[in-house]
Amino acid sequence: MKRWFIWVVLLLNASGADSTEARAATALAEVLPLGGLWKGKLAVLGGELDLTISIVPLAGDKYFAALDVPAQKVSRMATEVTVRGDSVLLTIPGVGSSYNARYDATRRELNGVWNQSGVVSALVLRYFPMPTAQGTGTRLAPPYREEEVMFNNPVARLNLSGTLTVPAGPGPFPAVVLVSDLGAQDRDGTVGDYHLMGSLADYLTRRGVAVLRYDDRGVGQSGGSIATATTAMLVSDVQAAINFLRSRLEINIARIGAVGHGEGANVALLAAAQPLPPAFVVSLAGYGLTGEQTLLQQQVGTQKAKNVNPTVVQAAYERQRTMYDIIRLTSPVQAQSIVSNMLRQDQPDLGPEAAQKAAAELLTPWQRYFLSFDPVEELNQVHCPVLLLSGTNDLEAPAELHQTALEKELKSSNRYTTAKRLNGVNHLFQPPKTEWTLMNGEMRPLFSPVAQETIRAWMMGLGKK
């Protein structure tokens, strides 16, 4: 594969300049105003190509940058930015090109020369402000097709609503179904301003992979209730989603996989152990311990992060383990009475009705099943390629506990298993905060670019084997 190297050299020459130019140069030397969209028309044989380089400042004097050339179907091509003094180096994997330019502070332009494989063309890039992420402005149309869909799960007798994104072109394309973590989540995996599933879907679709993401049961227009659906029951949702993709003309039915996060990874692996499995599975921080061990470990991890006294941590652990055992091993009626009593003992101000309600929430079919759920029990039936991906900063599912257990069991019977750990990435697959996006003066979380590219590269590599 050829590589593109785009060099943007911002040259300042204060000698002989008037006072206005000198002030502009001084301001430029202090802060290079690179954040925004840089657009221009590149002269090529037979016409011109519209291209855009978008640059977003990050924390720690770093940048996110991407190249778009719509006519050549180049979309959001990842770009590394290195700043040394008043010079900027942009490196883009793809083809061998370079752009050497001089920054005009008065006109807010880059004037220079584009060089690709010895072919030199003059090019002017003009600055345009980045569209704001706040307010109720119009959403920019992505460079792919979006379709609101509804598909049926005949096993559970319910419909699930979602979004199907398909790359531009006729296809057929490889595709994935995204499966969410614990609890009722929307199709984007929304947590505050962060959209785990939405971000991953956008990244993959821009790079040639169709993506189906859907609202969990009881969320949006999806039927059913997540509280009454066990982990095993959710497998039929994934199977229904995969079968929906199999019915689409633009999808390559031999390359439909499942990408699950947390519990969703376990659901995807369960689906892979059944007839008509997905072609591959990507596990994002999948759980490798039993449900009870997972929830207890999360409680301990949270308390230790808050520097709670170790004696208090141990006492809370034993108390919670006793409660979980009661929920698992006694009848629902008996369990509700006992758990309600335990809650009132732990919280004297809790009234009888409130305690009964809180106990009922701990006794849902999902909760009772998940406590006994062993995620490695059926892994010997998984024969498709599997990517296990975890972050070293995951407190909810520490890789040394969960990924290690999954990897050991899978590799004992599946030689197509790959396991990777990403430095500094947390359970939501966010990089360290120093690498978050700085937008409108605020730090905004983002899906780890390294994780996104790792997923894409592994998936695309499967098609070459």
C-alpha positions as CSV (number, residue, x, y, z in Angstrom):
1,M,0.0,0.0,0.0
2,K,1.3,3.5,-0.9
3,R,1.4,6.1,1.9
4,W,0.5,9.8,1.9
5,F,2.7,12.3,3.6
6,I,1.2,15.7,3.7
7,W,3.5,18.4,5.0
8,V,2.1,21.8,6.0
9,V,4.9,24.1,6.8
10,L,3.8,27.4,8.4
11,L,6.6,29.9,7.7
12,L,6.9,33.2,9.5
13,N,9.2,35.9,8.3
14,A,9.0,39.0,10.4
15,S,11.9,40.8,8.8
16,G,10.8,43.7,6.7
17,A,7.2,43.3,7.8
18,D,5.1,46.3,9.0
19,S,3.9,46.5,12.6
20,T,0.5,44.8,11.7
21,E,2.2,41.8,10.1
22,A,4.6,41.6,13.1
23,R,1.8,41.5,15.6
24,A,0.1,38.8,13.5
25,A,3.3,36.8,13.3
26,T,3.7,37.1,17.1
27,A,0.2,35.9,17.7
28,L,0.7,33.0,15.3
29,A,3.9,32.0,17.0
30,E,2.1,31.8,20.4
31,V,-0.8,29.7,19.2
32,L,-1.1,28.1,15.8
33,P,-4.8,28.6,14.7
34,L,-5.1,25.1,13.1
35,G,-8.5,24.1,14.5
36,G,-11.1,24.1,11.8
37,L,-11.8,22.9,8.2
38,W,-9.2,23.6,5.5
39,K,-10.8,23.4,2.0
40,G,-9.4,23.7,-1.4
41,K,-9.5,22.5,-5.0
42,L,-6.6,20.4,-6.2
43,A,-5.8,20.5,-9.9
44,V,-5.6,17.1,-11.5
45,L,-5.5,15.8,-15.0
46,G,-8.9,16.5,-16.5
47,G,-10.3,18.7,-13.8
48,E,-10.2,19.5,-10.0
49,L,-10.7,17.6,-6.8
50,D,-12.4,19.2,-3.8
51,L,-10.6,18.2,-0.6
52,T,-11.0,19.1,3.1
53,I,-8.6,18.6,5.9
54,S,-10.3,18.9,9.3
55,I,-8.2,19.6,12.4
56,V,-9.4,19.5,16.0
57,P,-7.1,20.6,18.9
58,L,-6.9,18.1,21.7
59,A,-5.4,18.4,25.2
60,G,-1.7,18.3,25.7
61,D,-0.9,20.2,22.5
62,K,-2.1,17.4,20.3
63,Y,-4.5,17.3,17.4
64,F,-7.0,15.1,15.7
65,A,-6.9,15.5,11.9
66,A,-8.6,13.8,8.9
67,L,-8.7,14.1,5.2
68,D,-11.8,14.0,3.0
69,V,-11.8,13.7,-0.8
70,P,-15.4,12.9,-1.7
71,A,-14.8,12.3,-5.4
72,Q,-12.3,9.6,-4.6
73,K,-14.4,8.2,-1.7
74,V,-11.7,9.1,0.8
75,S,-13.5,9.8,4.1
76,R,-12.1,10.8,7.5
77,M,-8.7,9.3,6.6
78,A,-6.8,9.3,9.9
79,T,-4.0,11.9,10.1
80,E,-1.2,12.4,12.6
81,V,-0.2,15.9,13.4
82,T,3.2,16.9,14.8
83,V,3.9,20.5,15.6
84,R,7.4,21.8,16.1
85,G,7.6,25.6,16.6
86,D,5.8,27.1,13.7
87,S,5.9,24.0,11.5
88,V,3.2,21.4,11.2
89,L,3.6,17.8,9.9
90,L,0.5,15.9,8.8
91,T,1.0,12.2,8.1
92,I,-1.8,10.2,6.4
93,P,-1.7,6.5,5.7
94,G,-2.9,5.9,2.1
95,V,-0.8,7.3,-0.8
96,G,2.5,9.2,-1.0
97,S,1.7,12.9,-1.0
98,S,3.1,16.1,0.6
99,Y,1.7,19.6,0.9
100,N,4.2,22.4,1.7
101,A,2.5,25.7,2.5
102,R,2.9,29.1,4.0
103,Y,0.3,30.3,6.4
104,D,-1.3,33.7,5.6
105,A,-2.6,35.1,8.9
106,T,-4.4,38.0,7.3
107,R,-6.4,35.9,4.8
108,R,-6.5,32.8,7.0
109,E,-5.1,30.7,4.1
110,L,-2.5,28.0,3.5
111,N,-0.7,28.8,0.2
112,G,1.6,26.1,-1.1
113,V,2.4,23.1,-3.3
114,W,0.9,19.7,-3.3
115,N,3.3,16.9,-4.4
116,Q,2.2,13.4,-5.2
117,S,4.5,10.9,-6.8
118,G,6.4,13.7,-8.4
119,V,3.4,15.5,-9.8
120,V,3.3,19.1,-8.4
121,S,0.3,21.3,-8.2
122,A,-0.3,24.7,-6.6
123,L,-2.9,24.5,-3.9
124,V,-4.6,27.1,-1.7
125,L,-6.5,25.8,1.4
126,R,-8.9,28.3,3.0
127,Y,-10.1,28.2,6.6
128,F,-13.7,27.5,7.5
129,P,-14.9,27.1,11.1
130,M,-15.7,23.7,12.5
131,P,-19.5,23.0,12.8
132,T,-20.5,23.5,16.5
133,A,-21.6,20.4,18.5
134,Q,-23.9,22.5,20.7
135,G,-27.4,23.9,20.1
136,T,-30.1,22.6,17.8
137,G,-28.2,23.1,14.5
138,T,-28.6,20.9,11.5
139,R,-26.7,17.7,11.7
140,L,-24.2,17.3,8.9
141,A,-25.1,14.4,6.5
142,P,-22.6,11.6,6.8
143,P,-20.9,10.1,3.7
144,Y,-23.0,6.9,3.9
145,R,-26.6,5.8,3.9
146,E,-28.7,5.8,7.1
147,E,-31.9,3.9,7.5
148,E,-34.3,3.6,10.4
149,V,-35.3,0.0,10.6
150,M,-37.6,-2.3,12.6
151,F,-36.9,-6.1,12.7
152,N,-38.7,-8.9,14.3
153,N,-37.5,-11.4,16.9
154,P,-39.9,-14.4,16.3
155,V,-38.6,-16.3,19.3
156,A,-39.4,-13.5,21.8
157,R,-42.4,-12.3,19.7
158,L,-41.3,-8.7,19.7
159,N,-39.9,-6.0,17.3
160,L,-36.7,-4.1,17.8
161,S,-36.0,-0.7,16.4
162,G,-32.6,0.4,15.2
163,T,-30.4,2.2,12.7
164,L,-28.7,0.5,9.7
165,T,-25.7,2.4,8.2
166,V,-24.4,1.3,4.9
167,P,-21.2,2.6,3.1
168,A,-21.7,4.4,-0.2
169,G,-21.6,2.1,-3.2
170,P,-23.4,-1.0,-4.4
171,G,-21.8,-3.5,-2.0
172,P,-22.1,-6.2,-0.9
173,F,-20.4,-5.1,2.3
174,P,-19.2,-6.9,5.4
175,A,-21.4,-6.0,8.3
176,V,-21.7,-6.1,12.1
177,V,-24.4,-6.1,14.7
178,L,-23.6,-4.0,17.8
179,V,-24.7,-5.4,21.2
180,S,-24.8,-3.2,24.4
181,D,-23.6,-3.8,27.9
182,L,-25.7,-4.2,31.1
183,G,-29.0,-2.4,31.6
184,A,-31.4,-0.7,29.2
185,Q,-29.5,1.2,26.6
186,D,-30.4,3.0,23.4
187,R,-28.9,2.2,20.0
188,D,-26.1,4.7,20.4
189,G,-25.0,3.4,23.9
190,T,-25.5,6.9,25.2
191,V,-23.7,7.9,28.5
192,G,-24.0,11.7,29.0
193,D,-22.4,13.3,25.9
194,Y,-20.7,10.1,24.9
195,H,-22.1,7.7,22.4
196,L,-20.1,4.5,22.4
197,M,-22.1,2.5,19.9
198,G,-22.9,5.5,17.7
199,S,-19.2,6.5,17.5
200,L,-18.1,3.0,16.6
201,A,-20.8,2.6,14.0
202,D,-19.8,5.9,12.3
203,Y,-16.2,5.0,12.3
204,L,-16.7,1.5,10.8
205,T,-19.3,2.6,8.2
206,R,-17.0,5.4,6.9
207,R,-14.5,2.6,6.3
208,G,-16.5,0.1,4.4
209,V,-18.5,-1.8,7.0
210,A,-22.2,-1.8,7.3
211,V,-23.5,-1.5,10.9
212,L,-26.8,-2.4,12.6
213,R,-27.3,-1.0,16.1
214,Y,-30.6,-1.2,17.9
215,D,-32.4,-0.1,21.0
216,D,-32.5,-2.6,23.9
217,R,-35.8,-4.2,24.8
218,G,-38.2,-1.6,26.3
219,V,-36.1,1.3,25.0
220,G,-37.4,3.6,22.2
221,Q,-39.7,1.7,19.9
222,S,-38.3,-1.7,20.9
223,G,-40.7,-4.1,22.5
224,G,-40.3,-6.1,25.6
225,S,-38.5,-5.3,28.8
226,I,-34.8,-5.7,29.6
227,A,-35.6,-6.5,33.2
228,T,-37.4,-9.7,32.3
229,A,-34.9,-10.8,29.7
230,T,-32.0,-13.0,30.8
231,T,-28.6,-12.9,29.2
232,A,-29.4,-16.1,27.4
233,M,-32.8,-14.7,26.1
234,L,-30.9,-11.7,24.6
235,V,-29.2,-14.1,22.2
236,S,-32.3,-14.3,20.2
237,D,-32.2,-10.5,19.7
238,V,-28.7,-10.9,18.1
239,Q,-29.8,-13.8,16.0
240,A,-32.8,-11.8,14.7
241,A,-30.5,-8.8,13.9
242,I,-28.1,-11.1,12.0
243,N,-30.9,-12.7,10.1
244,F,-32.2,-9.2,9.2
245,L,-28.8,-8.3,7.7
246,R,-28.8,-11.6,5.8
247,S,-32.0,-10.5,4.1
248,R,-30.4,-7.3,2.7
249,L,-29.0,-7.2,-0.8
250,E,-26.2,-4.8,0.0
251,I,-24.8,-7.1,2.8
252,N,-22.3,-9.9,2.3
253,I,-24.0,-12.7,4.2
254,A,-20.7,-14.6,4.6
255,R,-19.1,-11.7,6.5
256,I,-21.7,-10.7,9.2
257,G,-20.2,-10.5,12.7
258,A,-21.2,-9.3,16.1
259,V,-19.5,-6.7,18.2
260,G,-20.5,-6.8,21.9
261,H,-19.6,-4.5,24.8
262,G,-19.5,-6.0,28.3
263,E,-22.5,-8.3,28.7
264,G,-23.2,-7.7,25.0
265,A,-19.9,-9.4,24.3
266,N,-21.0,-12.5,26.3
267,V,-24.3,-12.4,24.4
268,A,-22.5,-12.3,21.1
269,L,-20.3,-15.2,22.1
270,L,-23.3,-17.2,23.2
271,A,-24.8,-16.5,19.7
272,A,-21.5,-17.8,18.2
273,A,-22.0,-21.1,20.0
274,Q,-25.4,-21.7,18.4
275,P,-26.4,-22.9,14.9
276,L,-26.1,-20.2,12.2
277,P,-23.5,-18.3,14.2
278,P,-22.0,-14.9,13.2
279,A,-18.9,-15.1,11.0
280,F,-16.8,-13.5,13.8
281,V,-17.1,-11.9,17.2
282,V,-15.4,-8.8,18.7
283,S,-15.6,-8.8,22.5
284,L,-15.2,-5.3,24.0
285,A,-14.5,-5.8,27.7
286,G,-16.5,-9.0,27.9
287,Y,-17.0,-10.5,31.3
288,G,-15.0,-13.7,32.1
289,L,-16.2,-14.3,35.7
290,T,-19.6,-15.4,36.9
291,G,-22.2,-12.7,37.2
292,E,-22.0,-12.8,41.0
293,Q,-18.2,-12.5,40.9
294,T,-18.5,-9.7,38.4
295,L,-20.9,-7.6,40.4
296,L,-18.9,-8.2,43.7
297,Q,-15.7,-7.3,42.0
298,Q,-17.2,-4.1,40.6
299,Q,-18.4,-3.1,44.1
300,V,-14.9,-3.7,45.6
301,G,-13.3,-1.8,42.8
302,T,-15.6,1.2,43.3
303,Q,-14.9,1.4,47.0
304,K,-11.2,1.0,46.6
305,A,-11.2,3.8,44.1
306,K,-12.8,6.0,46.8
307,N,-10.1,4.9,49.3
308,V,-12.7,3.3,51.6
309,N,-11.2,1.5,54.6
310,P,-10.2,-2.1,53.7
311,T,-12.1,-3.4,56.7
312,V,-15.3,-1.7,55.5
313,V,-14.7,-3.0,52.0
314,Q,-14.4,-6.6,53.2
315,A,-17.5,-6.3,55.4
316,A,-19.6,-4.9,52.5
317,Y,-18.3,-7.6,50.3
318,E,-19.4,-10.4,52.7
319,R,-22.8,-8.8,53.2
320,Q,-23.4,-8.4,49.5
321,R,-22.3,-11.9,48.7
322,T,-24.8,-13.2,51.3
323,M,-27.5,-11.2,49.7
324,Y,-26.6,-12.5,46.2
325,D,-26.6,-16.1,47.5
326,I,-30.1,-15.7,48.9
327,I,-31.3,-14.3,45.6
328,R,-29.8,-17.2,43.7
329,L,-30.7,-20.1,46.0
330,T,-34.1,-19.3,47.5
331,S,-37.6,-18.9,46.0
332,P,-38.5,-15.4,44.8
333,V,-41.1,-14.9,47.6
334,Q,-38.6,-15.9,50.4
335,A,-35.8,-13.9,48.8
336,Q,-37.8,-10.7,48.6
337,S,-38.7,-10.9,52.3
338,I,-35.1,-11.6,53.4
339,V,-33.5,-9.1,51.1
340,S,-36.1,-6.4,52.2
341,N,-35.1,-7.1,55.8
342,M,-31.4,-6.9,55.0
343,L,-31.9,-3.6,53.2
344,R,-33.8,-2.1,56.2
345,Q,-31.1,-3.3,58.6
346,D,-28.4,-1.6,56.5
347,Q,-30.5,1.5,56.0
348,P,-32.6,2.1,59.2
349,D,-34.4,5.1,57.5
350,L,-35.7,3.0,54.7
351,G,-39.5,2.4,55.1
352,P,-41.1,-1.0,54.6
353,E,-42.7,-0.1,51.2
354,A,-39.5,1.4,49.9
355,A,-37.5,-1.7,51.0
356,Q,-39.9,-4.0,49.3
357,K,-39.6,-2.1,46.1
358,A,-35.8,-2.0,46.3
359,A,-35.8,-5.8,46.9
360,A,-38.1,-6.4,43.9
361,E,-35.6,-4.6,41.7
362,L,-32.9,-7.0,42.9
363,L,-35.0,-10.0,42.1
364,T,-35.8,-9.5,38.4
365,P,-35.4,-12.5,36.1
366,W,-32.3,-10.9,34.6
367,Q,-30.7,-10.4,38.0
368,R,-31.4,-13.9,39.2
369,Y,-30.0,-15.4,36.0
370,F,-27.0,-13.2,35.7
371,L,-25.8,-14.0,39.2
372,S,-25.4,-17.6,38.2
373,F,-24.3,-17.0,34.7
374,D,-20.9,-18.5,33.8
375,P,-19.6,-16.8,30.6
376,V,-17.0,-19.4,29.8
377,E,-19.3,-22.5,30.1
378,E,-20.2,-22.7,26.4
379,L,-17.0,-21.2,24.8
380,N,-15.8,-24.6,23.7
381,Q,-18.6,-24.4,21.1
382,V,-17.3,-21.1,19.6
383,H,-15.3,-21.9,16.4
384,C,-15.5,-18.6,14.5
385,P,-12.7,-15.9,14.8
386,V,-12.8,-13.9,18.0
387,L,-11.1,-10.7,19.0
388,L,-10.9,-10.1,22.7
389,L,-10.2,-6.4,23.3
390,S,-9.9,-4.8,26.7
391,G,-8.4,-1.6,28.2
392,T,-5.7,-1.5,31.0
393,N,-7.8,1.1,32.8
394,D,-11.0,-0.9,33.0
395,L,-12.3,-0.9,36.6
396,E,-15.6,-2.6,35.8
397,A,-14.1,-5.6,34.0
398,P,-10.3,-5.6,34.7
399,A,-8.5,-7.4,31.9
400,E,-6.3,-9.4,34.2
401,L,-9.4,-11.1,35.6
402,H,-12.0,-11.1,32.8
403,Q,-10.1,-11.1,29.6
404,T,-7.6,-13.6,31.0
405,A,-10.5,-16.1,31.8
406,L,-12.1,-15.7,28.3
407,E,-8.7,-16.0,26.5
408,K,-7.7,-19.1,28.4
409,E,-11.0,-20.9,27.7
410,L,-11.3,-19.8,24.0
411,K,-7.7,-20.6,23.1
412,S,-8.1,-24.1,24.5
413,S,-10.5,-25.0,21.6
414,N,-10.4,-22.1,19.1
415,R,-7.1,-21.3,17.3
416,Y,-8.7,-18.2,15.7
417,T,-8.7,-16.3,19.0
418,T,-6.8,-13.0,19.3
419,A,-6.5,-11.0,22.5
420,K,-5.2,-7.4,22.9
421,R,-5.1,-4.9,25.7
422,L,-5.0,-1.2,25.0
423,N,-3.0,1.0,27.3
424,G,-5.0,3.6,29.3
425,V,-8.4,2.7,27.8
426,N,-11.3,2.3,30.3
427,H,-14.5,0.2,30.3
428,L,-16.3,2.6,27.9
429,F,-13.3,2.4,25.6
430,Q,-12.3,6.0,26.2
431,P,-8.6,6.9,26.1
432,P,-7.0,8.9,29.0
433,K,-8.6,12.3,29.4
434,T,-5.5,14.0,28.1
435,E,-6.5,12.6,24.7
436,W,-10.1,13.7,24.8
437,T,-11.4,16.2,22.2
438,L,-11.3,19.9,23.2
439,M,-14.5,21.3,21.7
440,N,-16.0,24.7,22.5
441,G,-13.7,25.1,25.4
442,E,-14.7,21.8,27.0
443,M,-13.1,18.4,27.1
444,R,-15.4,15.8,25.3
445,P,-15.0,12.1,25.7
446,L,-14.3,10.0,22.5
447,F,-14.0,6.4,21.5
448,S,-10.3,5.5,21.6
449,P,-9.0,5.9,18.0
450,V,-6.5,3.1,18.6
451,A,-9.4,0.8,19.6
452,Q,-11.5,1.8,16.6
453,E,-8.7,1.1,14.2
454,T,-7.7,-2.1,15.9
455,I,-11.3,-3.4,15.5
456,R,-11.4,-2.3,11.8
457,A,-8.0,-3.7,10.9
458,W,-8.7,-7.1,12.5
459,M,-12.1,-7.4,10.8
460,M,-10.7,-6.5,7.4
461,G,-7.8,-8.8,7.9
462,L,-10.2,-11.7,8.2
463,G,-11.3,-11.2,4.6
464,K,-7.7,-11.6,3.4
465,K,-7.2,-15.0,4.9
